Amino acid sequence: MIRKMNKILIAIGSNHEAERRMNEVRVLLQGFFSDIVFSPSMQTKDINMEGPDYINMVAVFHTSLSYQQVNSLLKKLQSMCGNSEEARSRHEVAMDLDILAFNDRLYHLNDWQRPYIKQLVNTILADFDNT
């Protein structure tokens, strides 16, 4: 039986040891999703103006995993990169991974309104639309 390949778009962000964490998560994600394409990274202010600047990027890939399986994997990767509730309480986000789109369904609708998300998505939109 051939399993349907789902197209996933994720947002990636870090504001604590961000460059190292972004490199780390790239390697981890490439280990799970061989066709993953990353946008360039972009530095942005904390949207709540409570913590350090973030480094953000988006990525697109295909997988036969379900939404729940991908979401669970992303949460595990966040933890592997040092994310914790305690650190977040200090406005330190080692890694934040969110599903923005799963096939044609959009998630985190508020994120889609952020100019940097729109800009980052546009940098890989052709890859997302043509894969």
QUIQUIFEN-V638521 format. One record per residue. RES is the residue in one small letter. SS is DSSP state (a for helix, b for strand, c for the rest). OMEGA is omega in degrees with one decimal (999 if undefined). Layout:
BEGIN
RES&SS&OMEGA  RES&SS&OMEGA
END
This chain:
BEGIN
m&c&178.2  i&c&178.9  r&c&179.2  k&c&175.9  m&c&179.0  n&b&177.2  k&b&-173.7  i&b&173.0  l&b&-179.2  i&b&171.5  a&b&-178.0  i&b&179.8  g&b&177.3  s&b&174.5  n&c&-179.7  h&c&-172.8  e&c&-166.4  a&a&-176.7  e&a&179.0  r&a&-178.9  r&a&179.7  m&a&176.5  n&a&179.7  e&a&-177.1  v&a&174.7  r&a&-179.2  v&a&179.9  l&a&-179.6  l&a&178.1  q&a&176.7  g&a&179.8  f&a&-172.6  f&c&-171.3  s&c&-177.4  d&c&-174.8  i&c&177.6  v&b&-179.3  f&b&170.8  s&c&167.2  p&c&176.6  s&c&-178.2  m&b&176.1  q&b&-179.9  t&b&174.9  k&c&172.2  d&c&-175.6  i&c&177.7  n&c&-179.7  m&c&-178.7  e&c&-175.3  g&c&179.0  p&c&176.0  d&c&177.2  y&b&161.4  i&b&-177.2  n&b&168.2  m&b&173.8  v&b&179.0  a&b&178.1  v&b&179.4  f&b&176.0  h&b&176.9  t&b&173.0  s&c&178.7  l&c&176.3  s&c&176.0  y&a&-177.4  q&a&179.6  q&a&178.6  v&a&-179.2  n&a&178.3  s&a&178.0  l&a&-179.8  l&a&178.3  k&a&176.8  k&a&178.7  l&a&175.8  q&a&179.7  s&a&179.0  m&a&179.8  c&c&174.8  g&c&-179.8  n&c&175.5  s&c&177.8  e&a&179.3  e&a&179.2  a&a&178.7  r&a&178.4  s&a&175.5  r&c&-179.6  h&c&175.3  e&c&-179.5  v&c&179.8  a&c&179.6  m&c&174.8  d&b&-179.6  l&b&-178.8  d&b&173.8  i&b&176.2  l&b&179.9  a&b&174.8  f&b&-169.0  n&c&-177.3  d&c&-178.1  r&b&-179.6  l&b&177.2  y&c&-179.8  h&c&-173.8  l&a&176.9  n&a&178.5  d&a&-179.2  w&a&180.0  q&c&-177.6  r&c&-177.4  p&a&-177.9  y&a&176.3  i&a&178.2  k&a&-178.5  q&a&-179.5  l&a&178.5  v&a&-180.0  n&a&-179.9  t&a&178.8  i&a&-176.9  l&a&179.4  a&a&177.5  d&a&-179.2  f&a&-177.3  d&a&-174.8  n&c&-179.9  t&c&999
END
